Amino acid sequence: MQKRTKILATVGPASDNVETLANLIQAGVNVFRLNFSHGTHEYHSQVLANIRAAMRQTGLIVGVMQDISGPKIRVGKLNEEFNLEYGDLIDFYYESCVGEKIGENHYRLSINQPEILRKLNISDSIYLYDGLIRARIVDMNVQYIRAVIENKGKLSSNKGINFPNTRLDIEILTEKDKADMKWGVENGIDFMAISFVQNAQDMMHAREVVQSYGGDVQLIAKIEKFDAVENIDEILRHSDGLMVARGDLGIEVPYYRVPTIQKMLIDKANSHSKPVITATQMLLSMTEKESATRAEISDVANAVLDGTDAVMLSEESAIGHNPVLVVETMVNTIRSIEEIYPYEKFNFGYDDAMDMVNESAVRLGDSLDAEGIIAMTSSGQSAKKLSRYRPKMTIYAATHEERVARLLTLAWGVVPAYLIKKGRIEDMLSDIIQSGLKRNIIDKNNTYIFTAGYPIGTPGTTNIIRILRENEITFFGETKSQPAKAKKSEESAIPTLF
């Protein structure tokens, strides 16, 4: 059984060669993530070339997501590791300094964005090393703020720092981020994840930057701040998808609220027909071990049951001991839980007539026990709308644009195919059926639902539903029209499944 939930895998030293990337695609990866918190443009350019080579080698379509670093707040350079104990004092200086021990149980340091310190108040919390070390502000003056350590831990240079429950008015994109985004546009990246989003204005600004470089990349809002949770509806309206970034989110909000927030975010994205990714520590123990913990398997399974479009691997595939085994473990977990998937719970209202057509196609397919829905789409929107209703059938999305095919790699239950040939609807349907029969994707003994829009090539005009049974499949399969082939280019040849 083909899995419906998609898998993102972060590329790193353990997985950046063509052979491993091809093996990961064959194992079940749908989208590769390039983490721009690490690596140079030269490195990522080579990785991207390797991904495209792996696509040609496997004949399968995958997407590429660029994860923008954002204004990550970090401690500065320390002259040595701090061994912090309960009750120790740390002075956070406004001016840059080398962190050092300045007395018995007393330390000083600076951070990379010191202007944030002026927004804090007595009794505010500060989390060091991505939440592993907690401190509370007890004093402030013109030189520094002083905090007392509330649990022991070791702190080294450049570790992350968080200010939970503090509203930070900081620029969402650094100059480095903008240079990275320019690289993404120039290199044809499919998705761009924007970090530390707090409101709709952040996403609007990110889109303006992308457009200023002549790009039209799909923007994914990473939800990892409490403000973002509160502003989720407006953020969704200006985003192309969400990532539930549970790492920083689990620091910014009480950890016990993360599961309920995850469910809420997934439900919101589903209702808006926007893909949603569940991320962070899903199979973390497999970074070093050959098997996952039972809790990790349950975490993946529950994200699938919540309705996530995709689950994401970070360290596991970037620096892990056996990235391919990790993906195989995730695929097996997804397939197992999808056997009891609650398809009936995904019942949404109608935003427009297109929703009514797509839901009707899904319900018709269910009543006829159809094997799949064949959706012709010029923008990918109709396939995403179909995905929203979580049909039991596979959604085969045929498009004339190779970019649209890649953008559908994130959508739940959608198998994208790129068809270069364009003509009358009957001719294109004939191409699809002939190629599908040839590749054993379509079986004439099964029933399929066909959807399309007229006029052809006009986004958002899905207005045709057709039932394809043995007679129709045989008729279209025997016409003289030839199957569409993927367009070849010097840089990359995007394969087609039809």
RODO-2510 file (C-alpha; in nm, 4 decimals, decimal comma):
residues 498
     n   res          X          Y          Z
     1     m     0,0000     0,0000     0,0000
     2     q     0,1322     0,3433    -0,0932
     3     k     0,1642     0,5819     0,2003
     4     r    -0,0417     0,9010     0,1911
     5     t     0,1489     1,1092     0,4493
     6     k     0,4617     1,2700     0,3044
     7     i     0,8163     1,2622     0,4465
     8     l     1,0667     1,5498     0,4583
     9     a     1,4306     1,4622     0,5173
    10     t     1,7015     1,7125     0,6093
    11     v     2,0176     1,6722     0,4019
    12     g     2,3563     1,6807     0,5737
    13     p     2,6939     1,5062     0,5764
    14     a     2,5307     1,1652     0,6256
    15     s     2,3045     1,1993     0,3222
    16     d     2,4375     1,4575     0,0765
    17     n     2,5795     1,2239    -0,1901
    18     v     2,3830     1,1110    -0,4955
    19     e     2,3751     0,7431    -0,3992
    20     t     2,2288     0,8040    -0,0534
    21     l     1,9835     1,0640    -0,1841
    22     a     1,8591     0,8174    -0,4464
    23     n     1,8214     0,5495    -0,1798
    24     l     1,6255     0,7928     0,0382
    25     i     1,3916     0,8750    -0,2511
    26     q     1,3358     0,5058    -0,3183
    27     a     1,2732     0,4494     0,0528
    28     g     0,9970     0,7118     0,0607
    29     v     1,1301     1,0691     0,0939
    30     n     0,9081     1,3232    -0,0843
    31     v     1,0834     1,6523    -0,0027
    32     f     1,4440     1,7295     0,0905
    33     r     1,5198     2,0097     0,3368
    34     l     1,8290     2,2292     0,3095
    35     n     1,9051     2,3818     0,6497
    36     f     2,0619     2,7247     0,5951
    37     s     2,1669     2,7507     0,9587
    38     h     2,4602     2,5404     0,8379
    39     g     2,6691     2,5257     0,5221
    40     t     2,7761     2,7691     0,2516
    41     h     2,6025     2,8557    -0,0740
    42     e     2,8628     2,6465    -0,2537
    43     y     2,7804     2,3447    -0,0376
    44     h     2,4048     2,3796    -0,0854
    45     s     2,4486     2,4261    -0,4612
    46     q     2,6302     2,0936    -0,4776
    47     v     2,3630     1,9249    -0,2633
    48     l     2,0887     2,0626    -0,4893
    49     a     2,2697     1,9305    -0,7967
    50     n     2,2978     1,5914    -0,6266
    51     i     1,9247     1,5896    -0,5444
    52     r     1,8371     1,6595    -0,9067
    53     a     2,0748     1,3867    -1,0211
    54     a     1,9069     1,1457    -0,7777
    55     m     1,5662     1,2421    -0,9209
    56     r     1,6826     1,1571    -1,2722
    57     q     1,8315     0,8321    -1,1474
    58     t     1,5146     0,7174    -0,9684
    59     g     1,2573     0,8629    -1,2077
    60     l     1,0607     1,0010    -0,9123
    61     i     0,9537     1,3576    -0,8372
    62     v     1,0695     1,5210    -0,5127
    63     g     1,0517     1,8768    -0,3850
    64     v     1,3218     2,0867    -0,2191
    65     m     1,2666     2,3099     0,0831
    66     q     1,5093     2,5821     0,1892
    67     d     1,4891     2,6480     0,5647
    68     i     1,5865     3,0110     0,6325
    69     s     1,7808     3,0615     0,9578
    70     g     1,5996     3,3708     1,0819
    71     p     1,7052     3,5908     1,3742
    72     k     1,8191     3,3091     1,6027
    73     i     1,9368     3,4598     1,9313
    74     r     2,2585     3,3107     2,0668
    75     v     2,5075     3,3698     2,3457
    76     g     2,8429     3,5072     2,2315
    77     k     3,1888     3,3588     2,2563
    78     l     3,2901     3,2167     2,5964
    79     n     3,6540     3,1805     2,6968
    80     e     3,5663     2,8415     2,8451
    81     e     3,2620     2,6259     2,9105
    82     f     3,0463     2,7445     3,2021
    83     n     2,9555     2,4764     3,4573
    84     l     2,6441     2,6398     3,5970
    85     e     2,4834     2,5408     3,9264
    86     y     2,1565     2,6349     4,0922
    87     g     2,1861     2,9855     4,2401
    88     d     2,4776     3,0993     4,0212
    89     l     2,4582     3,4511     3,8761
    90     i     2,4994     3,5539     3,5107
    91     d     2,5308     3,9144     3,3956
    92     f     2,4100     3,9720     3,0375
    93     y     2,6024     4,2761     2,9104
    94     y     2,4623     4,5227     2,6586
    95     e     2,8103     4,5732     2,5118
    96     s     2,9860     4,2862     2,3363
    97     c     3,2300     4,0951     2,5564
    98     v     3,3965     3,7563     2,5796
    99     g     3,2062     3,5424     2,8271
   100     e     3,4030     3,4552     3,1392
   101     k     3,3827     3,3669     3,5057
   102     i     3,4196     3,6883     3,7099
   103     g     3,3840     3,5552     4,0618
   104     e     3,2729     3,2660     4,2783
   105     n     2,9504     3,1346     4,1204
   106     h     2,9348     3,4474     3,9028
   107     y     2,9664     3,4778     3,5222
   108     r     2,9238     3,7360     3,2495
   109     l     2,8511     3,7140     2,8759
   110     s     2,6865     3,8967     2,5852
   111     i     2,4402     3,7911     2,3154
   112     n     2,4284     3,8485     1,9392
   113     q     2,1194     4,0735     1,9585
   114     p     2,1743     4,2833     2,2745
   115     e     1,8894     4,5263     2,1958
   116     i     1,6519     4,2519     2,3113
   117     l     1,7839     4,2837     2,6674
   118     r     1,6292     4,6309     2,6950
   119     k     1,2832     4,4823     2,6434
   120     l     1,3067     4,2561     2,9487
   121     n     1,1813     4,3095     3,3029
   122     i     1,2546     4,1861     3,6539
   123     s     1,1285     3,8264     3,7039
   124     d     1,1270     3,7497     3,3295
   125     s     1,2625     3,4072     3,2371
   126     i     1,5656     3,3419     3,0178
   127     y     1,6251     2,9948     2,8718
   128     l     1,9808     2,9067     2,7699
   129     y     2,1061     2,6229     2,5488
   130     d     1,7649     2,5880     2,3802
   131     g     1,5838     2,5517     2,7099
   132     l     1,8129     2,3120     2,8944
   133     i     1,9255     2,5832     3,1405
   134     r     1,6713     2,8166     3,3009
   135     a     1,7405     3,1561     3,4571
   136     r     1,5309     3,4381     3,6052
   137     i     1,6092     3,8128     3,5994
   138     v     1,6736     3,9565     3,9464
   139     d     1,8421     4,2925     3,8739
   140     m     1,8988     4,5458     3,5943
   141     n     2,1249     4,8484     3,5426
   142     v     2,2752     5,0545     3,2606
   143     q     2,5480     4,7966     3,1888
   144     y     2,3776     4,4601     3,2172
   145     i     2,0850     4,2563     3,3409
   146     r     2,1510     3,9979     3,6119
   147     a     1,9840     3,6572     3,6262
   148     v     1,9961     3,3712     3,8732
   149     i     2,0352     3,0140     3,7478
   150     e     1,7450     2,7837     3,8386
   151     n     1,8906     2,4489     3,7299
   152     k     2,2407     2,3250     3,6633
   153     g     2,3924     2,2692     3,3209
   154     k     2,6902     2,3283     3,0950
   155     l     2,6936     2,6299     2,8616
   156     s     2,9328     2,6794     2,5692
   157     s     2,9756     2,9438     2,2984
   158     n     2,6994     3,0273     2,0476
   159     k     2,4244     2,8242     2,2143
   160     g     2,0653     2,9313     2,1579
   161     i     1,8822     3,1574     2,3998
   162     n     1,5055     3,2088     2,4370
   163     f     1,2869     3,4597     2,6164
   164     p     0,9527     3,2818     2,6716
   165     n     0,6404     3,4934     2,7137
   166     t     0,8316     3,8031     2,5978
   167     r     0,7123     3,9828     2,2852
   168     l     1,0197     4,0655     2,0787
   169     d     0,9956     4,3342     1,8120
   170     i     1,2862     4,2213     1,5959
   171     e     1,3464     4,2082     1,2214
   172     i     1,2262     3,8702     1,0947
   173     l     1,4924     3,8505     0,8207
   174     t     1,8616     3,9225     0,8647
   175     e     2,0891     4,0350     0,5813
   176     k     2,2203     3,6778     0,5651
   177     d     1,8636     3,5506     0,5322
   178     k     1,7969     3,7849     0,2400
   179     a     2,1126     3,6695     0,0629
   180     d     2,0069     3,3083     0,1228
   181     m     1,6588     3,3793    -0,0153
   182     k     1,8131     3,5318    -0,3283
   183     w     2,0116     3,2097    -0,3716
   184     g     1,6908     3,0084    -0,3315
   185     v     1,5071     3,2056    -0,5989
   186     e     1,7993     3,1867    -0,8417
   187     n     1,8298     2,8104    -0,7932
   188     g     1,4622     2,7218    -0,8332
   189     i     1,3836     2,6147    -0,4780
   190     d     1,0243     2,4902    -0,4389
   191     f     0,9511     2,5792    -0,0758
   192     m     1,1020     2,8317     0,1637
   193     a     1,0486     2,7945     0,5401
   194     i     1,0482     3,1251     0,7313
   195     s     1,1700     3,1013     1,0922
   196     f     1,0395     3,2751     1,4065
   197     v     0,7267     3,4135     1,2405
   198     q     0,5100     3,6128     1,4820
   199     n     0,2355     3,7633     1,2633
   200     a     0,1030     3,8072     0,9098
   201     q     0,3288     4,1083     0,8500
   202     d     0,6327     3,8820     0,8861
   203     m     0,5076     3,6545     0,6071
   204     m     0,4087     3,9497     0,3897
   205     h     0,7582     4,0936     0,4306
   206     a     0,9165     3,7591     0,3404
   207     r     0,7028     3,7395     0,0259
   208     e     0,8029     4,0931    -0,0718
   209     v     1,1698     3,9948    -0,0421
   210     v     1,1166     3,6849    -0,2585
   211     q     0,9257     3,8861    -0,5185
   212     s     1,1968     4,1534    -0,5237
   213     y     1,4315     3,8818    -0,6520
   214     g     1,1792     3,7799    -0,9187
   215     g     1,0671     3,4667    -0,7357
   216     d     0,7342     3,3008    -0,6625
   217     v     0,8421     3,0411    -0,4052
   218     q     0,5889     2,8705    -0,1777
   219     l     0,6384     3,0158     0,1726
   220     i     0,6014     2,7921     0,4773
   221     a     0,5499     2,9651     0,8130
   222     k     0,7411     2,7974     1,0949
   223     i     0,5279     2,8179     1,4074
   224     e     0,7700     2,8322     1,7003
   225     k     0,6668     3,1497     1,8869
   226     f     0,3701     3,1996     2,1189
   227     d     0,2642     3,5091     1,9228
   228     a     0,2452     3,2952     1,6085
   229     v     0,0065     3,0555     1,7800
   230     e    -0,2171     3,3454     1,8795
   231     n    -0,2053     3,4939     1,5273
   232     i    -0,2372     3,1670     1,3369
   233     d    -0,5447     3,2597     1,1306
   234     e    -0,3885     3,5738     0,9832
   235     i    -0,0569     3,3939     0,9299
   236     l    -0,2321     3,1157     0,7373
   237     r    -0,3977     3,3666     0,5065
   238     h    -0,0549     3,4923     0,3978
   239     s     0,1297     3,1579     0,3906
   240     d     0,1361     2,8607     0,1566
   241     g     0,1725     2,6132     0,4429
   242     l     0,2772     2,5630     0,8054
   243     m     0,5523     2,3854     0,9929
   244     v     0,4844     2,2886     1,3539
   245     a     0,8404     2,3536     1,4763
   246     r     0,8136     2,1839     1,8130
   247     g     1,1717     2,2507     1,9238
   248     d     1,1588     2,6244     1,9907
   249     l     0,7808     2,6080     2,0366
   250     g     0,8329     2,3747     2,3331
   251     i     1,0519     2,6417     2,4918
   252     e     0,8286     2,9386     2,4145
   253     v     0,5156     2,7748     2,5583
   254     p     0,4753     2,5275     2,8477
   255     y     0,5889     2,1877     2,7167
   256     y     0,2633     2,0201     2,8176
   257     r     0,0727     2,2480     2,5788
   258     v     0,2675     2,1423     2,2701
   259     p     0,0473     1,8373     2,1851
   260     t    -0,2761     2,0368     2,1948
   261     i    -0,1203     2,3255     2,0011
   262     q     0,0048     2,0760     1,7416
   263     k    -0,3460     1,9375     1,6929
   264     m    -0,4944     2,2859     1,6652
   265     l    -0,2370     2,4001     1,4083
   266     i    -0,2858     2,0887     1,1955
   267     d    -0,6632     2,1321     1,2037
   268     k    -0,6339     2,4992     1,1042
   269     a    -0,4051     2,4186     0,8108
   270     n    -0,6331     2,1344     0,6960
   271     s    -0,9347     2,3638     0,6949
   272     h    -0,7478     2,6184     0,4785
   273     s    -0,6245     2,3528     0,2302
   274     k    -0,2655     2,4425     0,3246
   275     p    -0,0053     2,1659     0,3742
   276     v     0,1222     2,1268     0,7298
   277     i     0,4482     1,9662     0,8430
   278     t     0,5074     1,8213     1,1893
   279     a     0,8742     1,8534     1,2842
   280     t     1,1418     1,8032     1,5515
   281     q     1,2715     1,4939     1,7310
   282     m     1,0320     1,2518     1,5639
   283     l     1,2825     0,9638     1,5512
   284     l     1,5719     1,1381     1,7277
   285     s     1,7140     0,8277     1,8966
   286     m     1,7832     0,6805     1,5513
   287     t     2,0499     0,9455     1,4991
   288     e     2,2776     0,6996     1,6773
   289     k     2,0728     0,3813     1,7210
   290     e     1,9291     0,1211     1,4851
   291     s     1,5765     0,1375     1,6261
   292     a     1,3360     0,4039     1,7485
   293     t     1,1799     0,4228     2,0922
   294     r     0,8160     0,3202     2,1322
   295     a     0,7337     0,6792     2,2271
   296     e     0,8851     0,8086     1,9008
   297     i     0,6850     0,5609     1,6941
   298     s     0,3702     0,6712     1,8760
   299     d     0,4621     1,0359     1,8139
   300     v     0,4824     0,9792     1,4374
   301     a     0,1609     0,7771     1,4396
   302     n    -0,0324     1,0397     1,6333
   303     a     0,0848     1,3188     1,4029
   304     v    -0,0501     1,1147     1,1112
   305     l    -0,3823     1,0616     1,2898
   306     d    -0,3982     1,4347     1,3681
   307     g    -0,4035     1,4957     0,9921
   308     t    -0,0537     1,6258     0,9225
   309     d     0,0396     1,6343     0,5540
   310     a     0,4018     1,5538     0,6272
   311     v     0,6423     1,4490     0,9008
   312     m     1,0002     1,5738     0,9081
   313     l     1,3403     1,4285     0,9916
   314     s     1,6217     1,6580     1,1075
   315     e     1,9393     1,5210     1,2695
   316     e     1,8204     1,1680     1,1948
   317     s     1,8780     1,2072     0,8203
   318     a     2,1372     1,4881     0,8230
   319     i     2,4001     1,3417     1,0548
   320     g     2,2461     1,0107     1,1570
   321     h     2,4021     0,6664     1,1641
   322     n     2,1689     0,5199     0,8988
   323     p     1,9390     0,7727     0,7251
   324     v     1,7807     0,5160     0,4920
   325     l     1,6817     0,2929     0,7841
   326     v     1,5259     0,5950     0,9556
   327     v     1,3094     0,6661     0,6507
   328     e     1,2107     0,2999     0,6213
   329     t     1,1081     0,3040     0,9880
   330     m     0,8969     0,6136     0,9320
   331     v     0,7355     0,4670     0,6187
   332     n     0,6424     0,1457     0,8010
   333     t     0,4920     0,3470     1,0864
   334     i     0,2913     0,5642     0,8477
   335     r     0,1592     0,2684     0,6486
   336     s     0,0581     0,0859     0,9633
   337     i    -0,1346     0,3761     1,1163
   338     e    -0,2962     0,4720     0,7851
   339     e    -0,4760     0,1362     0,7926
   340     i    -0,6990     0,2876     1,0634
   341     y    -0,6925     0,6445     0,9303
   342     p    -1,0057     0,8426     1,0307
   343     y    -1,1010     0,9542     0,6788
   344     e    -1,4542     1,0392     0,7884
   345     k    -1,3404     1,3101     1,0335
   346     f    -1,2197     1,5457     0,7587
   347     n    -1,5473     1,7193     0,6829
   348     f    -1,5079     2,0849     0,5918
   349     g    -1,7473     2,3461     0,4643
   350     y    -1,7276     2,5109     0,1249
   351     d    -1,5160     2,8178     0,0550
   352     d    -1,6213     2,8316    -0,3098
   353     a    -1,7788     2,6319    -0,5926
   354     m    -1,4457     2,4569    -0,6525
   355     d    -1,4705     2,3068    -0,3028
   356     m    -1,8152     2,1711    -0,3836
   357     v    -1,6888     2,0067    -0,7025
   358     n    -1,3890     1,8509    -0,5296
   359     e    -1,5850     1,7213    -0,2322
   360     s    -1,8424     1,5773    -0,4720
   361     a    -1,5628     1,3960    -0,6557
   362     v    -1,4375     1,2473    -0,3289
   363     r    -1,7844     1,1387    -0,2151
   364     l    -1,8599     0,9927    -0,5593
   365     g    -1,5350     0,7995    -0,5509
   366     d    -1,6126     0,6661    -0,2046
   367     s    -1,9589     0,5492    -0,3077
   368     l    -1,8200     0,3745    -0,6180
   369     d    -1,5221     0,2279    -0,4293
   370     a    -1,2948     0,3978    -0,6838
   371     e    -0,9244     0,3192    -0,6939
   372     g    -0,8144     0,6774    -0,7500
   373     i    -0,8937     1,0317    -0,8544
   374     i    -0,7193     1,1592    -1,1682
   375     a    -0,7043     1,5378    -1,1347
   376     m    -0,5831     1,7628    -1,4142
   377     t    -0,4472     2,0798    -1,2549
   378     s    -0,2650     2,3852    -1,3886
   379     s    -0,1822     2,5465    -1,0520
   380     g    -0,2014     2,2478    -0,8154
   381     q    -0,4850     2,4068    -0,6207
   382     s    -0,7497     2,1507    -0,7183
   383     a    -0,5243     1,8646    -0,6039
   384     k    -0,4688     2,0408    -0,2701
   385     k    -0,8436     2,0920    -0,2352
   386     l    -0,9023     1,7220    -0,3005
   387     s    -0,6322     1,6365    -0,0470
   388     r    -0,8124     1,8474     0,2119
   389     y    -1,0962     1,5916     0,2220
   390     r    -0,8527     1,3027     0,2829
   391     p    -1,0048     1,0576     0,0302
   392     k    -0,9418     0,6858     0,0668
   393     m    -0,8373     0,6916    -0,2998
   394     t    -0,4979     0,8017    -0,4293
   395     i    -0,5022     1,1436    -0,5982
   396     y    -0,3104     1,1346    -0,9278
   397     a    -0,2403     1,4987    -1,0162
   398     a    -0,1422     1,5641    -1,3779
   399     t    -0,0048     1,9088    -1,4625
   400     h     0,1670     2,0866    -1,7510
   401     e     0,4160     2,2608    -1,5204
   402     e     0,7109     2,0727    -1,3715
   403     r     0,7232     2,3261    -1,0868
   404     v     0,3590     2,2561    -0,9967
   405     a     0,4349     1,8831    -0,9860
   406     r     0,7151     1,9473    -0,7371
   407     l     0,4938     2,1744    -0,5255
   408     l     0,2441     1,8898    -0,4872
   409     t     0,5063     1,6679    -0,3231
   410     l     0,3976     1,8152     0,0126
   411     a     0,0249     1,7491    -0,0313
   412     w    -0,1207     1,4497     0,1539
   413     g    -0,2206     1,1589    -0,0710
   414     v    -0,1187     1,3310    -0,3962
   415     v     0,0983     1,1562    -0,6555
   416     p     0,2160     1,4330    -0,8931
   417     a     0,2942     1,3813    -1,2601
   418     y     0,4332     1,6255    -1,5137
   419     l     0,2832     1,6201    -1,8658
   420     i     0,4355     1,8493    -2,1277
   421     k     0,1669     1,7839    -2,3898
   422     k    -0,1293     2,0212    -2,3879
   423     g    -0,4458     2,0004    -2,5959
   424     r    -0,8115     1,9060    -2,5745
   425     i    -0,9271     1,7501    -2,2480
   426     e    -1,0107     1,4205    -2,4238
   427     d    -0,6639     1,4030    -2,5799
   428     m    -0,4896     1,4749    -2,2505
   429     l    -0,7049     1,2173    -2,0715
   430     s    -0,6087     0,9668    -2,3401
   431     d    -0,2394     1,0449    -2,2813
   432     i    -0,2808     0,9942    -1,9078
   433     i    -0,4656     0,6635    -1,9385
   434     q    -0,2294     0,5198    -2,1997
   435     s     0,0779     0,6016    -1,9949
   436     g    -0,0906     0,4901    -1,6717
   437     l    -0,1807     0,1537    -1,8253
   438     k     0,1709     0,1128    -1,9633
   439     r     0,3245     0,1777    -1,6217
   440     n     0,0684    -0,0329    -1,4320
   441     i    -0,0529     0,2716    -1,2411
   442     i    -0,3997     0,2413    -1,3942
   443     d    -0,5881    -0,0895    -1,4097
   444     k    -0,8817    -0,1047    -1,6519
   445     n    -1,0666    -0,3334    -1,4114
   446     n    -1,0817    -0,0543    -1,1527
   447     t    -1,2938     0,2593    -1,1340
   448     y    -1,1441     0,6106    -1,1359
   449     i    -1,2863     0,9599    -1,0943
   450     f    -1,1560     1,2206    -1,3382
   451     t    -1,1656     1,5953    -1,2620
   452     a    -1,0617     1,8874    -1,4799
   453     g    -1,1359     2,2507    -1,5501
   454     y    -1,2549     2,4315    -1,8580
   455     p    -1,1184     2,6564    -2,0034
   456     i    -0,7995     2,4493    -1,9990
   457     g    -0,5054     2,6025    -1,8148
   458     t    -0,7123     2,8506    -1,6143
   459     p    -0,6396     2,8073    -1,2403
   460     g    -0,9357     2,7559    -1,0090
   461     t    -1,1852     2,6418    -1,2729
   462     t    -1,2379     2,2755    -1,1807
   463     n    -1,5879     2,2126    -1,3150
   464     i    -1,5791     1,8658    -1,4731
   465     i    -1,6281     1,5287    -1,3019
   466     r    -1,6229     1,2070    -1,5034
   467     i    -1,6478     0,8411    -1,4009
   468     l    -1,3939     0,6152    -1,5717
   469     r    -1,4823     0,2463    -1,5797
   470     e    -1,3558    -0,0391    -1,7971
   471     n    -1,5296     0,0779    -2,1164
   472     e    -1,4030     0,4368    -2,0835
   473     i    -1,0514     0,3264    -1,9887
   474     t    -1,0390     0,0860    -2,2832
   475     f    -1,1669     0,3546    -2,5216
   476     f    -0,9179     0,6210    -2,4160
   477     g    -0,6403     0,3648    -2,3869
   478     e    -0,6748     0,2605    -2,7507
   479     t    -0,6672     0,6029    -2,9159
   480     k    -0,3684     0,6999    -3,1286
   481     s    -0,2615     0,9863    -2,9042
   482     q     0,0844     0,9293    -2,7573
   483     p     0,1646     0,9490    -2,3846
   484     a     0,3028     1,2836    -2,2718
   485     k     0,6700     1,2942    -2,1897
   486     a     0,8585     1,5043    -1,9406
   487     k     1,0430     1,8017    -2,0843
   488     k     1,4206     1,7703    -2,0727
   489     s     1,6440     2,0612    -1,9864
   490     e     2,0183     2,0940    -1,9582
   491     e     2,0047     2,1487    -1,5833
   492     s     1,7581     1,8796    -1,4789
   493     a     1,5086     1,6423    -1,6297
   494     i     1,2026     1,6194    -1,4094
   495     p     1,0536     1,2699    -1,4429
   496     t     0,6878     1,1905    -1,4864
   497     l     0,4908     0,9080    -1,3293
   498     f     0,2468     0,8900    -1,6227
***
